[in-house]
Every structure is written in structure tokens, then in C-alpha cells.
């Protein structure tokens, strides 16, 4: 299974790239995805990972892990889900 991440800029300003998305499996870095262009206000996009995820565990995505993009809400940059084969 490959990861698919949907990003939404819920703010009123453009998020200037590059926008980094860190993908973790069981707390270990699986891959880093990058959006090299700005993401407009209220815009959305979908990224596809290239590293397969196997087995059951916790899969996480963290947008802007280094906090390089100024945001009104820094608390909505990550998600963790449980996956089963």
C-alpha cells in the first residue's frame, strides 16, 4: 500500500513552498514529500507517496514539520491513523 495525503490550506493566505510533508510509520520516517509551489488560500491538493507501507501500525503525516511556514493555526498540521493489512 502506498500513502496518499490530501492537503488543505484552510487559511486566508497563500502558503509559500516548498511545503514538506513527513510520512512516518510506527514513528520512523518513511519518506518526505514536497510541494515546490505555493498553495493558495482555501486550496487543496493530493500527494502520492512512493514507498510501500506493509503490515499493521500507526501511519502519520506531518505537514511543515520544521514550522517554516507562518500559520494562524499550527495545531492542525498532523494526522495519525491506524492501518491494518
Residue frames as qw, qx, qy, qz and C-alpha x, y, z in Angstrom:
[[0.000, 0.890, 0.456, 0.000, 0.00, 0.00, 0.00],
 [0.393, 0.267, -0.014, 0.880, 1.26, 3.49, -0.86],
 [0.108, -0.556, -0.484, 0.667, 0.36, 6.60, 1.11],
 [0.118, 0.615, 0.436, 0.647, -1.97, 9.27, -0.24],
 [0.250, -0.440, -0.416, 0.756, -2.04, 12.62, 1.56],
 [0.108, 0.769, 0.450, 0.442, -4.61, 15.35, 0.96],
 [0.327, -0.203, -0.258, 0.886, -3.54, 18.87, 1.94],
 [0.001, -0.834, -0.472, -0.284, -5.92, 21.76, 2.50],
 [0.261, 0.109, -0.223, 0.933, -4.77, 25.31, 3.16],
 [0.199, -0.702, -0.683, 0.032, -7.61, 26.31, 5.48],
 [0.285, -0.520, -0.167, 0.788, -6.16, 29.79, 5.94],
 [0.333, 0.880, 0.277, -0.197, -6.81, 33.06, 4.17],
 [0.040, 0.837, -0.448, -0.311, -3.25, 33.48, 2.87],
 [0.825, 0.436, -0.359, -0.034, -1.12, 31.56, 0.40],
 [0.775, -0.506, 0.343, 0.160, 1.28, 29.03, 1.89],
 [0.407, 0.789, -0.437, -0.147, 4.56, 29.54, 0.04],
 [0.996, 0.008, -0.040, 0.084, 6.53, 26.46, -0.85],
 [0.512, 0.025, -0.831, -0.216, 8.28, 24.32, -0.67],
 [0.707, -0.375, 0.225, -0.555, 5.76, 22.60, 1.60],
 [0.248, 0.306, -0.915, 0.091, 7.22, 19.47, 3.17],
 [0.840, -0.265, -0.010, -0.473, 5.09, 16.51, 4.29],
 [0.006, -0.434, 0.879, -0.194, 6.82, 14.00, 6.54],
 [0.857, -0.104, -0.318, -0.392, 5.39, 10.47, 6.41],
 [0.161, -0.453, 0.804, -0.349, 6.06, 8.24, 9.45],
 [0.823, -0.134, -0.472, -0.287, 5.26, 4.59, 10.04],
 [0.817, -0.427, -0.331, 0.202, 5.43, 3.45, 13.64],
 [0.375, -0.889, 0.045, 0.259, 7.25, 6.70, 14.46],
 [0.568, -0.288, 0.470, 0.612, 10.03, 6.15, 11.92],
 [0.288, 0.638, -0.203, -0.685, 10.48, 8.34, 8.85],
 [0.742, 0.302, 0.592, 0.092, 9.21, 6.57, 5.77],
 [0.475, 0.372, 0.375, 0.703, 9.57, 9.41, 3.27],
 [0.027, -0.566, -0.165, 0.807, 9.37, 13.16, 2.73],
 [0.391, 0.630, 0.579, 0.339, 7.04, 14.56, 0.12],
 [0.216, -0.381, -0.006, 0.899, 7.46, 18.07, -1.23],
 [0.333, 0.817, 0.466, 0.065, 5.16, 20.60, -2.85],
 [0.533, -0.048, 0.107, 0.838, 7.53, 23.00, -4.63],
 [0.009, 0.453, 0.325, 0.830, 4.90, 25.61, -5.43],
 [0.226, -0.083, 0.413, -0.878, 2.65, 27.84, -3.29],
 [0.125, -0.433, -0.890, -0.066, -0.71, 26.53, -2.09],
 [0.136, -0.411, -0.152, -0.889, -3.35, 29.24, -2.33],
 [0.323, -0.064, 0.544, -0.772, -5.82, 30.17, 0.39],
 [0.739, 0.156, 0.380, -0.534, -8.56, 27.54, 0.73],
 [0.618, 0.474, -0.547, -0.307, -6.83, 25.42, -1.93],
 [0.833, -0.259, 0.472, -0.132, -6.35, 21.66, -1.76],
 [0.530, 0.551, -0.609, -0.211, -4.10, 19.10, -3.40],
 [0.957, -0.208, 0.170, -0.106, -3.31, 15.40, -3.14],
 [0.113, 0.698, -0.706, -0.049, 0.17, 13.87, -2.89],
 [0.985, -0.004, -0.130, -0.115, 1.05, 10.24, -3.51],
 [0.463, -0.673, 0.571, 0.075, 3.92, 8.56, -1.71],
 [0.656, 0.507, -0.526, -0.189, 6.31, 6.17, -3.41],
 [0.082, 0.339, -0.890, 0.294, 7.43, 3.96, -0.50],
 [0.640, -0.288, -0.624, -0.343, 5.17, 0.96, 0.22],
 [0.390, -0.411, 0.540, -0.622, 3.74, 0.53, 3.71],
 [0.635, -0.020, -0.751, -0.180, 3.38, -3.06, 4.85],
 [0.403, -0.205, -0.793, 0.408, 1.74, -4.55, 7.88],
 [0.328, -0.822, -0.443, -0.143, -0.36, -3.08, 10.64],
 [0.512, -0.211, -0.264, 0.790, 0.68, 0.01, 12.56],
 [0.016, -0.854, -0.273, 0.443, 0.40, 3.75, 13.05],
 [0.503, 0.382, 0.348, 0.693, 0.82, 5.88, 9.93],
 [0.149, -0.796, -0.250, 0.531, 1.35, 9.62, 10.40],
 [0.454, 0.574, 0.250, 0.634, 1.63, 12.63, 8.12],
 [0.324, -0.716, -0.198, 0.586, 3.11, 15.91, 9.38],
 [0.424, 0.776, 0.231, 0.407, 2.88, 19.00, 7.19],
 [0.124, 0.829, -0.226, 0.497, 5.63, 21.58, 7.64],
 [0.834, -0.370, -0.350, 0.214, 7.48, 19.56, 10.33],
 [0.544, -0.004, -0.197, 0.816, 10.15, 22.29, 10.75],
 [0.065, -0.835, -0.442, 0.321, 7.49, 25.03, 11.13],
 [0.373, -0.116, 0.286, 0.875, 8.97, 27.12, 8.32],
 [0.064, -0.489, -0.537, -0.685, 5.57, 28.35, 7.09],
 [0.127, -0.003, 0.424, -0.897, 3.88, 31.07, 9.15],
 [0.322, -0.383, -0.789, -0.356, 0.39, 29.94, 10.09],
 [0.435, -0.473, 0.104, -0.759, -2.53, 31.11, 12.21],
 [0.871, -0.299, 0.212, -0.329, -3.07, 27.55, 13.47],
 [0.206, 0.555, -0.805, -0.001, -0.01, 25.34, 13.98],
 [0.496, -0.157, 0.760, -0.390, -2.13, 22.67, 15.71],
 [0.811, 0.366, 0.294, -0.349, -3.71, 21.24, 12.56],
 [0.320, 0.705, -0.571, -0.272, -0.59, 20.05, 10.74],
 [0.065, 0.298, -0.952, 0.001, -0.62, 16.33, 11.54],
 [0.849, -0.071, -0.016, -0.523, -2.74, 13.23, 11.49],
 [0.053, -0.319, 0.945, -0.058, -2.14, 9.67, 12.67],
 [0.830, 0.030, -0.109, -0.547, -4.24, 6.70, 11.62],
 [0.565, -0.264, 0.779, -0.056, -4.14, 3.01, 12.43],
 [0.619, 0.403, -0.468, -0.486, -3.78, 0.76, 9.42],
 [0.726, -0.143, 0.663, -0.117, -4.32, -2.97, 9.05],
 [0.046, -0.270, 0.790, 0.548, -3.28, -5.18, 6.15]]
